[in-house]
Amino acid sequence: MNGVATPPSSANFGVDDAAAVAEIRAGLLQERAEVSPKYFYDPLGSKLFEAITQLPEYYPTRTERGIFERHGAEIARSVGTGAAMIELGAGNCDKARRLFPALRPAQYVAVDISTEFLLDALREMRGKFPDIEMQALGMDFSSGLNLPRGVRNEKRLFFYPGSSIGNFTPAAALELLRDLRRQCGVAGGVLIGVDLVKPASILEPAYDDALGVTAAFNLNLLNHLNRLIDANFNPGDWRHLALFNAPLSRIEMHLEARCDLTVSLPGGERRFARGERIHTESSYKYELLQFRALLVKAGFRNINTWTDERHWFAVCHASI
């Protein structure tokens, strides 16, 4: 099956509109306002993130790529061939594309919240790999992954590269991993990237680059919210902040009000004082043994890991 499954209420963004409005409004009206990082990814946000991965400060993408290049043969032996490869947060599908020659999946299912961007990427992928069955699935999997019948049940490999597992709290990450474990089918597993703990002097520039691309990515969230919930954010009233919260072992991104202001929301408004923040993203950093323990707790038993020479990043294959 080469097709796309999208929610009926949204052609370009993989969430139910009513649910998104309710979720965003509730988050903004909290005492400490917050918005889920999944709302970064409208078409422009997806392109900005693609640009972020090329920045010199942003080490995760190139470090993970180096792990796949150096240990690709070992990873392929661990994973095997002929899997139903289900990529979560597929974006431009580039990471899966690089693994196709080694893993030779029988099926590739690309899952992403930004459907329009995903369809463009998969269209190009089909031209390069016509022998692999492909499907695009536009959806928000953060609160549960519902796969259509067209996804093969045998030898499912959930591929979750990058450091996106860090966007979940450890408790929520455990629930996601348990959900994937339940859906692994026969002889299935996960192939997942995880960012490891390192000094703030390395972490903070990766989320606050000199060119300001990450700042533009964060501020574009406000434009996306304006469209999603009919708000009236002015991005010029806000500035980007990134900081490492050492006690919680996470990078945090915030938008900070430059002045006192009021934002119109569905059914009301929210006043922000100068210096007040909207928490837009957390990215948890793990010790490798800590993340392996999380996989075991989720129900996985056979775990292989690979890291770069500096132990900045890890790739884990865990099967049942």
Contacts in CASP RR format, 6 or more apart in sequence:
PFRMAT RR
TARGET T0000
AUTHOR 0000-0000-0000
METHOD contacts of the structure
MODEL  1
MNGVATPPSSANFGVDDAAAVAEIRAGLLQERAEVSPKYFYDPLGSKLFE
AITQLPEYYPTRTERGIFERHGAEIARSVGTGAAMIELGAGNCDKARRLF
PALRPAQYVAVDISTEFLLDALREMRGKFPDIEMQALGMDFSSGLNLPRG
VRNEKRLFFYPGSSIGNFTPAAALELLRDLRRQCGVAGGVLIGVDLVKPA
SILEPAYDDALGVTAAFNLNLLNHLNRLIDANFNPGDWRHLALFNAPLSR
IEMHLEARCDLTVSLPGGERRFARGERIHTESSYKYELLQFRALLVKAGF
RNINTWTDERHWFAVCHASI
1 133 0 8 1.000
1 135 0 8 1.000
1 150 0 8 1.000
2 126 0 8 1.000
2 133 0 8 1.000
2 134 0 8 1.000
2 135 0 8 1.000
3 134 0 8 1.000
3 135 0 8 1.000
3 136 0 8 1.000
4 115 0 8 1.000
4 118 0 8 1.000
4 119 0 8 1.000
4 122 0 8 1.000
4 135 0 8 1.000
4 136 0 8 1.000
4 137 0 8 1.000
4 138 0 8 1.000
5 135 0 8 1.000
5 136 0 8 1.000
5 137 0 8 1.000
5 138 0 8 1.000
5 139 0 8 1.000
5 148 0 8 1.000
6 14 0 8 1.000
6 115 0 8 1.000
6 138 0 8 1.000
6 139 0 8 1.000
7 14 0 8 1.000
7 15 0 8 1.000
7 16 0 8 1.000
7 138 0 8 1.000
7 139 0 8 1.000
9 16 0 8 1.000
9 17 0 8 1.000
9 18 0 8 1.000
10 16 0 8 1.000
10 17 0 8 1.000
10 115 0 8 1.000
11 115 0 8 1.000
11 116 0 8 1.000
12 42 0 8 1.000
12 43 0 8 1.000
12 114 0 8 1.000
12 115 0 8 1.000
12 116 0 8 1.000
13 20 0 8 1.000
13 42 0 8 1.000
13 113 0 8 1.000
13 114 0 8 1.000
13 115 0 8 1.000
13 228 0 8 1.000
14 113 0 8 1.000
14 114 0 8 1.000
14 115 0 8 1.000
14 138 0 8 1.000
14 139 0 8 1.000
14 140 0 8 1.000
15 38 0 8 1.000
15 113 0 8 1.000
15 139 0 8 1.000
15 140 0 8 1.000
17 228 0 8 1.000
20 39 0 8 1.000
20 228 0 8 1.000
20 229 0 8 1.000
21 228 0 8 1.000
21 229 0 8 1.000
21 266 0 8 1.000
23 36 0 8 1.000
24 35 0 8 1.000
24 36 0 8 1.000
24 39 0 8 1.000
24 225 0 8 1.000
24 228 0 8 1.000
24 229 0 8 1.000
25 229 0 8 1.000
25 265 0 8 1.000
25 266 0 8 1.000
25 267 0 8 1.000
27 33 0 8 1.000
27 34 0 8 1.000
27 35 0 8 1.000
28 34 0 8 1.000
28 35 0 8 1.000
28 263 0 8 1.000
28 265 0 8 1.000
28 270 0 8 1.000
28 278 0 8 1.000
29 265 0 8 1.000
29 270 0 8 1.000
32 277 0 8 1.000
32 279 0 8 1.000
33 270 0 8 1.000
33 272 0 8 1.000
33 276 0 8 1.000
33 277 0 8 1.000
33 278 0 8 1.000
33 279 0 8 1.000
34 278 0 8 1.000
34 279 0 8 1.000
34 280 0 8 1.000
35 221 0 8 1.000
35 225 0 8 1.000
35 278 0 8 1.000
35 279 0 8 1.000
35 280 0 8 1.000
36 142 0 8 1.000
37 167 0 8 1.000
37 253 0 8 1.000
37 280 0 8 1.000
37 281 0 8 1.000
37 282 0 8 1.000
38 113 0 8 1.000
38 140 0 8 1.000
38 142 0 8 1.000
39 221 0 8 1.000
39 224 0 8 1.000
39 225 0 8 1.000
39 228 0 8 1.000
40 49 0 8 1.000
40 217 0 8 1.000
40 218 0 8 1.000
40 220 0 8 1.000
40 221 0 8 1.000
40 224 0 8 1.000
40 280 0 8 1.000
40 281 0 8 1.000
41 49 0 8 1.000
41 112 0 8 1.000
41 113 0 8 1.000
41 114 0 8 1.000
41 117 0 8 1.000
42 114 0 8 1.000
42 220 0 8 1.000
42 223 0 8 1.000
42 224 0 8 1.000
42 227 0 8 1.000
43 114 0 8 1.000
43 116 0 8 1.000
43 117 0 8 1.000
44 220 0 8 1.000
44 223 0 8 1.000
45 114 0 8 1.000
45 217 0 8 1.000
45 220 0 8 1.000
45 224 0 8 1.000
46 91 0 8 1.000
46 92 0 8 1.000
46 114 0 8 1.000
46 117 0 8 1.000
47 117 0 8 1.000
48 213 0 8 1.000
48 216 0 8 1.000
48 217 0 8 1.000
48 220 0 8 1.000
49 217 0 8 1.000
50 91 0 8 1.000
50 92 0 8 1.000
51 213 0 8 1.000
52 58 0 8 1.000
52 209 0 8 1.000
52 213 0 8 1.000
52 214 0 8 1.000
52 217 0 8 1.000
53 60 0 8 1.000
53 61 0 8 1.000
53 62 0 8 1.000
54 61 0 8 1.000
55 209 0 8 1.000
55 211 0 8 1.000
55 213 0 8 1.000
55 214 0 8 1.000
56 209 0 8 1.000
57 205 0 8 1.000
57 206 0 8 1.000
57 208 0 8 1.000
57 209 0 8 1.000
57 210 0 8 1.000
58 206 0 8 1.000
58 209 0 8 1.000
58 214 0 8 1.000
59 202 0 8 1.000
59 206 0 8 1.000
59 312 0 8 1.000
59 313 0 8 1.000
60 162 0 8 1.000
60 163 0 8 1.000
60 195 0 8 1.000
60 206 0 8 1.000
60 313 0 8 1.000
61 162 0 8 1.000
63 308 0 8 1.000
63 310 0 8 1.000
63 312 0 8 1.000
63 313 0 8 1.000
64 95 0 8 1.000
64 161 0 8 1.000
64 162 0 8 1.000
64 193 0 8 1.000
64 313 0 8 1.000
64 315 0 8 1.000
65 95 0 8 1.000
65 98 0 8 1.000
66 308 0 8 1.000
67 306 0 8 1.000
67 307 0 8 1.000
67 308 0 8 1.000
67 313 0 8 1.000
67 314 0 8 1.000
67 315 0 8 1.000
68 75 0 8 1.000
68 95 0 8 1.000
68 98 0 8 1.000
68 99 0 8 1.000
68 315 0 8 1.000
70 306 0 8 1.000
70 308 0 8 1.000
71 306 0 8 1.000
71 315 0 8 1.000
72 102 0 8 1.000
73 102 0 8 1.000
74 304 0 8 1.000
74 306 0 8 1.000
75 99 0 8 1.000
75 102 0 8 1.000
75 191 0 8 1.000
75 304 0 8 1.000
75 306 0 8 1.000
75 315 0 8 1.000
75 317 0 8 1.000
76 102 0 8 1.000
76 103 0 8 1.000
78 304 0 8 1.000
78 317 0 8 1.000
79 103 0 8 1.000
79 157 0 8 1.000
79 191 0 8 1.000
79 317 0 8 1.000
80 103 0 8 1.000
81 103 0 8 1.000
81 104 0 8 1.000
81 105 0 8 1.000
82 103 0 8 1.000
82 104 0 8 1.000
82 105 0 8 1.000
82 106 0 8 1.000
82 155 0 8 1.000
83 103 0 8 1.000
83 105 0 8 1.000
83 106 0 8 1.000
83 107 0 8 1.000
83 155 0 8 1.000
83 156 0 8 1.000
83 157 0 8 1.000
83 188 0 8 1.000
84 105 0 8 1.000
84 106 0 8 1.000
84 107 0 8 1.000
84 109 0 8 1.000
84 151 0 8 1.000
84 152 0 8 1.000
84 153 0 8 1.000
84 154 0 8 1.000
84 155 0 8 1.000
84 156 0 8 1.000
84 157 0 8 1.000
85 96 0 8 1.000
85 103 0 8 1.000
85 105 0 8 1.000
85 107 0 8 1.000
85 108 0 8 1.000
85 109 0 8 1.000
85 157 0 8 1.000
85 159 0 8 1.000
86 109 0 8 1.000
86 111 0 8 1.000
86 147 0 8 1.000
86 151 0 8 1.000
86 156 0 8 1.000
86 157 0 8 1.000
86 158 0 8 1.000
86 159 0 8 1.000
87 93 0 8 1.000
87 95 0 8 1.000
87 96 0 8 1.000
87 108 0 8 1.000
87 109 0 8 1.000
87 110 0 8 1.000
87 111 0 8 1.000
87 159 0 8 1.000
87 160 0 8 1.000
87 161 0 8 1.000
88 111 0 8 1.000
88 141 0 8 1.000
88 145 0 8 1.000
88 158 0 8 1.000
88 159 0 8 1.000
88 160 0 8 1.000
88 164 0 8 1.000
89 110 0 8 1.000
89 111 0 8 1.000
89 112 0 8 1.000
89 113 0 8 1.000
89 141 0 8 1.000
89 160 0 8 1.000
89 164 0 8 1.000
90 96 0 8 1.000
90 110 0 8 1.000
90 111 0 8 1.000
90 112 0 8 1.000
90 118 0 8 1.000
90 121 0 8 1.000
91 110 0 8 1.000
91 112 0 8 1.000
91 114 0 8 1.000
91 117 0 8 1.000
91 118 0 8 1.000
91 121 0 8 1.000
92 117 0 8 1.000
92 121 0 8 1.000
93 110 0 8 1.000
93 118 0 8 1.000
93 121 0 8 1.000
93 122 0 8 1.000
93 124 0 8 1.000
93 125 0 8 1.000
95 159 0 8 1.000
95 161 0 8 1.000
95 162 0 8 1.000
96 108 0 8 1.000
96 110 0 8 1.000
96 125 0 8 1.000
96 159 0 8 1.000
97 125 0 8 1.000
97 128 0 8 1.000
97 129 0 8 1.000
99 159 0 8 1.000
100 108 0 8 1.000
100 129 0 8 1.000
100 132 0 8 1.000
103 157 0 8 1.000
105 132 0 8 1.000
105 157 0 8 1.000
106 132 0 8 1.000
106 133 0 8 1.000
106 152 0 8 1.000
106 155 0 8 1.000
107 132 0 8 1.000
107 133 0 8 1.000
107 134 0 8 1.000
107 135 0 8 1.000
107 151 0 8 1.000
107 152 0 8 1.000
108 125 0 8 1.000
108 129 0 8 1.000
108 132 0 8 1.000
108 133 0 8 1.000
108 134 0 8 1.000
108 135 0 8 1.000
109 134 0 8 1.000
109 135 0 8 1.000
109 136 0 8 1.000
109 137 0 8 1.000
109 147 0 8 1.000
109 151 0 8 1.000
110 118 0 8 1.000
110 121 0 8 1.000
110 122 0 8 1.000
110 125 0 8 1.000
110 134 0 8 1.000
110 135 0 8 1.000
110 136 0 8 1.000
110 137 0 8 1.000
111 137 0 8 1.000
111 138 0 8 1.000
111 139 0 8 1.000
111 141 0 8 1.000
111 145 0 8 1.000
112 118 0 8 1.000
112 136 0 8 1.000
112 137 0 8 1.000
112 138 0 8 1.000
113 138 0 8 1.000
113 139 0 8 1.000
113 140 0 8 1.000
115 136 0 8 1.000
115 138 0 8 1.000
118 136 0 8 1.000
118 138 0 8 1.000
119 136 0 8 1.000
122 134 0 8 1.000
122 136 0 8 1.000
125 134 0 8 1.000
126 134 0 8 1.000
135 148 0 8 1.000
135 150 0 8 1.000
135 151 0 8 1.000
137 147 0 8 1.000
137 148 0 8 1.000
139 145 0 8 1.000
139 146 0 8 1.000
142 168 0 8 1.000
142 176 0 8 1.000
144 176 0 8 1.000
144 179 0 8 1.000
145 179 0 8 1.000
145 180 0 8 1.000
145 183 0 8 1.000
147 183 0 8 1.000
153 185 0 8 1.000
153 186 0 8 1.000
154 185 0 8 1.000
154 186 0 8 1.000
154 187 0 8 1.000
155 185 0 8 1.000
155 186 0 8 1.000
155 187 0 8 1.000
155 188 0 8 1.000
156 183 0 8 1.000
156 184 0 8 1.000
156 185 0 8 1.000
156 188 0 8 1.000
156 189 0 8 1.000
157 188 0 8 1.000
157 189 0 8 1.000
157 190 0 8 1.000
157 191 0 8 1.000
158 180 0 8 1.000
158 183 0 8 1.000
158 184 0 8 1.000
158 189 0 8 1.000
158 190 0 8 1.000
158 191 0 8 1.000
158 192 0 8 1.000
159 190 0 8 1.000
159 191 0 8 1.000
159 192 0 8 1.000
160 190 0 8 1.000
160 191 0 8 1.000
160 192 0 8 1.000
160 193 0 8 1.000
161 191 0 8 1.000
161 192 0 8 1.000
161 193 0 8 1.000
161 315 0 8 1.000
162 193 0 8 1.000
162 195 0 8 1.000
163 193 0 8 1.000
163 194 0 8 1.000
163 195 0 8 1.000
163 283 0 8 1.000
163 313 0 8 1.000
165 173 0 8 1.000
165 176 0 8 1.000
165 192 0 8 1.000
165 193 0 8 1.000
165 194 0 8 1.000
166 173 0 8 1.000
166 194 0 8 1.000
166 195 0 8 1.000
166 250 0 8 1.000
166 282 0 8 1.000
166 283 0 8 1.000
166 284 0 8 1.000
166 285 0 8 1.000
166 286 0 8 1.000
167 281 0 8 1.000
167 282 0 8 1.000
167 283 0 8 1.000
167 284 0 8 1.000
168 176 0 8 1.000
168 284 0 8 1.000
169 282 0 8 1.000
169 284 0 8 1.000
170 284 0 8 1.000
170 294 0 8 1.000
173 284 0 8 1.000
173 294 0 8 1.000
174 294 0 8 1.000
174 297 0 8 1.000
174 298 0 8 1.000
177 190 0 8 1.000
177 294 0 8 1.000
177 295 0 8 1.000
177 298 0 8 1.000
177 299 0 8 1.000
177 300 0 8 1.000
178 298 0 8 1.000
178 299 0 8 1.000
180 189 0 8 1.000
180 190 0 8 1.000
180 298 0 8 1.000
181 189 0 8 1.000
181 190 0 8 1.000
181 298 0 8 1.000
181 299 0 8 1.000
181 300 0 8 1.000
181 320 0 8 1.000
184 190 0 8 1.000
184 319 0 8 1.000
184 320 0 8 1.000
187 319 0 8 1.000
187 320 0 8 1.000
188 319 0 8 1.000
188 320 0 8 1.000
189 300 0 8 1.000
189 317 0 8 1.000
189 318 0 8 1.000
189 319 0 8 1.000
189 320 0 8 1.000
190 295 0 8 1.000
190 300 0 8 1.000
190 316 0 8 1.000
190 317 0 8 1.000
190 318 0 8 1.000
190 319 0 8 1.000
191 315 0 8 1.000
191 316 0 8 1.000
191 317 0 8 1.000
192 315 0 8 1.000
192 316 0 8 1.000
192 318 0 8 1.000
193 313 0 8 1.000
193 314 0 8 1.000
193 315 0 8 1.000
193 316 0 8 1.000
194 286 0 8 1.000
194 288 0 8 1.000
194 291 0 8 1.000
194 313 0 8 1.000
194 314 0 8 1.000
194 315 0 8 1.000
194 316 0 8 1.000
195 283 0 8 1.000
195 285 0 8 1.000
195 286 0 8 1.000
195 312 0 8 1.000
195 313 0 8 1.000
196 285 0 8 1.000
196 286 0 8 1.000
196 287 0 8 1.000
196 288 0 8 1.000
196 307 0 8 1.000
196 311 0 8 1.000
196 312 0 8 1.000
196 313 0 8 1.000
196 314 0 8 1.000
197 249 0 8 1.000
197 285 0 8 1.000
197 286 0 8 1.000
197 287 0 8 1.000
198 285 0 8 1.000
198 312 0 8 1.000
200 244 0 8 1.000
200 246 0 8 1.000
202 312 0 8 1.000
203 244 0 8 1.000
203 251 0 8 1.000
203 285 0 8 1.000
204 242 0 8 1.000
204 243 0 8 1.000
204 244 0 8 1.000
204 251 0 8 1.000
206 251 0 8 1.000
207 214 0 8 1.000
207 242 0 8 1.000
207 251 0 8 1.000
207 253 0 8 1.000
207 283 0 8 1.000
208 214 0 8 1.000
208 215 0 8 1.000
208 240 0 8 1.000
208 241 0 8 1.000
208 242 0 8 1.000
212 240 0 8 1.000
214 240 0 8 1.000
214 242 0 8 1.000
214 253 0 8 1.000
215 239 0 8 1.000
215 240 0 8 1.000
218 240 0 8 1.000
218 253 0 8 1.000
218 255 0 8 1.000
218 280 0 8 1.000
218 281 0 8 1.000
219 235 0 8 1.000
219 236 0 8 1.000
219 238 0 8 1.000
219 240 0 8 1.000
219 255 0 8 1.000
220 235 0 8 1.000
221 255 0 8 1.000
221 280 0 8 1.000
222 231 0 8 1.000
222 233 0 8 1.000
222 234 0 8 1.000
222 235 0 8 1.000
222 238 0 8 1.000
222 255 0 8 1.000
223 233 0 8 1.000
223 235 0 8 1.000
225 231 0 8 1.000
225 233 0 8 1.000
226 232 0 8 1.000
226 233 0 8 1.000
229 265 0 8 1.000
229 266 0 8 1.000
230 264 0 8 1.000
230 266 0 8 1.000
231 263 0 8 1.000
231 264 0 8 1.000
231 265 0 8 1.000
231 266 0 8 1.000
232 263 0 8 1.000
232 264 0 8 1.000
233 263 0 8 1.000
234 261 0 8 1.000
236 258 0 8 1.000
237 257 0 8 1.000
237 258 0 8 1.000
237 259 0 8 1.000
237 261 0 8 1.000
238 255 0 8 1.000
238 256 0 8 1.000
238 257 0 8 1.000
238 258 0 8 1.000
238 278 0 8 1.000
239 255 0 8 1.000
239 256 0 8 1.000
239 258 0 8 1.000
240 253 0 8 1.000
240 254 0 8 1.000
240 255 0 8 1.000
240 256 0 8 1.000
241 253 0 8 1.000
241 254 0 8 1.000
241 255 0 8 1.000
241 256 0 8 1.000
241 277 0 8 1.000
242 251 0 8 1.000
242 252 0 8 1.000
242 253 0 8 1.000
242 254 0 8 1.000
243 251 0 8 1.000
243 252 0 8 1.000
243 254 0 8 1.000
244 250 0 8 1.000
244 251 0 8 1.000
244 252 0 8 1.000
245 251 0 8 1.000
245 252 0 8 1.000
245 282 0 8 1.000
248 282 0 8 1.000
248 284 0 8 1.000
249 284 0 8 1.000
249 285 0 8 1.000
249 286 0 8 1.000
250 282 0 8 1.000
250 283 0 8 1.000
250 284 0 8 1.000
250 285 0 8 1.000
251 281 0 8 1.000
251 282 0 8 1.000
251 283 0 8 1.000
251 285 0 8 1.000
252 279 0 8 1.000
252 281 0 8 1.000
252 282 0 8 1.000
252 283 0 8 1.000
253 279 0 8 1.000
253 280 0 8 1.000
253 281 0 8 1.000
253 282 0 8 1.000
253 283 0 8 1.000
254 277 0 8 1.000
254 278 0 8 1.000
254 279 0 8 1.000
254 280 0 8 1.000
255 277 0 8 1.000
255 278 0 8 1.000
255 280 0 8 1.000
256 275 0 8 1.000
256 276 0 8 1.000
256 277 0 8 1.000
257 272 0 8 1.000
257 273 0 8 1.000
257 274 0 8 1.000
257 275 0 8 1.000
257 276 0 8 1.000
257 277 0 8 1.000
258 274 0 8 1.000
258 275 0 8 1.000
259 274 0 8 1.000
260 271 0 8 1.000
260 272 0 8 1.000
260 273 0 8 1.000
260 274 0 8 1.000
261 271 0 8 1.000
261 272 0 8 1.000
262 269 0 8 1.000
262 270 0 8 1.000
262 271 0 8 1.000
262 272 0 8 1.000
263 269 0 8 1.000
263 270 0 8 1.000
263 271 0 8 1.000
263 272 0 8 1.000
286 294 0 8 1.000
288 305 0 8 1.000
288 307 0 8 1.000
288 311 0 8 1.000
288 314 0 8 1.000
291 314 0 8 1.000
291 316 0 8 1.000
292 303 0 8 1.000
292 305 0 8 1.000
292 316 0 8 1.000
295 303 0 8 1.000
295 316 0 8 1.000
295 318 0 8 1.000
296 303 0 8 1.000
299 320 0 8 1.000
300 318 0 8 1.000
300 319 0 8 1.000
300 320 0 8 1.000
301 318 0 8 1.000
301 319 0 8 1.000
301 320 0 8 1.000
302 318 0 8 1.000
302 319 0 8 1.000
302 320 0 8 1.000
303 316 0 8 1.000
303 317 0 8 1.000
303 318 0 8 1.000
304 316 0 8 1.000
304 317 0 8 1.000
304 318 0 8 1.000
305 314 0 8 1.000
305 315 0 8 1.000
305 316 0 8 1.000
305 317 0 8 1.000
306 314 0 8 1.000
306 315 0 8 1.000
307 313 0 8 1.000
307 314 0 8 1.000
307 315 0 8 1.000
END
